[in-house]
């Protein structure tokens, strides 16, 4: 079961392409895959995300829908974060879980910021 999920996750996120584009981030990518795999194979009923218990099946479903854009967004977010993170596993879990919801807003705000500061033409 674990290997089936690993293959599915690697395929869904285009792991080989991500690794080709981010050769120095192999450990980071592998960490994301392992964390997603841990949840997909978990027998626990729920997972704590952002202080709330979320059904493991819900988290698993969302993780299995992640693609390379979501993973790239999480990588960008973690790299641009300057605050000290106390529990990196919980933070990464939340970032992966929330990626489909927050990715569009994040990039829209970056574009708005750049346009407001004359870095992009509208």
N, C-alpha and C positions, 0 to 999 in steps of 0.2 A: 504493500500500500504506500509506504513512504517513498519508494523509488518512483512510483507512478505519479505521485503528487510533485516530486522534485522535477521530473521531466515536463510535466504540465506547466509548472511555474516558470521553468527555464524557457520554455517555448513561448508562453504568454508574454514574458517581458523582453523577448528577443535578447537573451543573455549574451550570446556570442557577439552580437552587434554592439550592445552596451559596453562589453569588455573591450572590443576593438576601439571604440570611441573614448574609453576611459581606462587605458591600460594600467594606470597607477592606482586605480580604485578597486582592484580585484577583491581585496579583503572586505571592503565596504559592501560591494555587490554580493559577495558570498554571505556576508552577515545578514543582509536583507532576505536572501533566499532561505537561509536557515531559520530565521525568525518566522517567515511566512510558513515554512514547512512545519515548524513546531506547532503553530496554531492549527494548520490543516489536519495534523495528525493527533491533536489533543483530544483527550477523553473528558476534559473538564466541561462542565455545562456552560460556564461563562468565562469571559476574559475582562480584566479591568482595563478600561481605556479612558483616559482623561478623568479619572476618579469615578467612573460609572461602570457598572457591570453590564457587559454586552454579551448576548448569547454567542457562544463560540461559532455556531453555524452561520450567524450573520457576518461575523468577522471573516470566517473562512470564505464565504460567498464573495465578499468584497475583495479579499486578497486574490481570489482566482480570476477576478476581472481586471486586475491591474495589468498595465502594459508598459512598454519602455518609456513612454512619455511621463507616466506617473512616477516611475523609478527615477528618471532624470530630474523631475521636479523635487522629489524628496532629497536627492543628492545635492541639488542646488541649495535647497532650503537649509540643510544641515551644514553645508560649507559656509553659507553666508551668515549663519547664526553666530553671534559673538558672546552670547550669554553662557555662563557655566551651566551645564546640564547635570543635574544630580543623578538621575537614573536614565542612562542612555537607552537601555532596552525599552523602558516604558515610553520614552520620548519617541523613539524610532517606530514602535508599535503604533502609537497615535498618529505619527506622520504618515505612515503607510495606510492606515485605516482611513484617514481623512483626505488623502491625496485626491481621490476622484471628486470630492466636494470642493476643495480649496484651490486646486491647481489653476482653474480658470480665473478666479478672483485674484490670485497672486500675480499672474502674468498681466492681467488687465491693469492692476495697480502699478506694476513696473512701467508699462507703456505710458500710462497717464503721467507718472512721475517724470519720465524721460521727456515727454512732450512738453510738460509744464516748465522744464528746465532747459528747453531748447536743444535737447540731445536728439530728438526725432522731429521730423516735419510731419504735420498732420494732414 
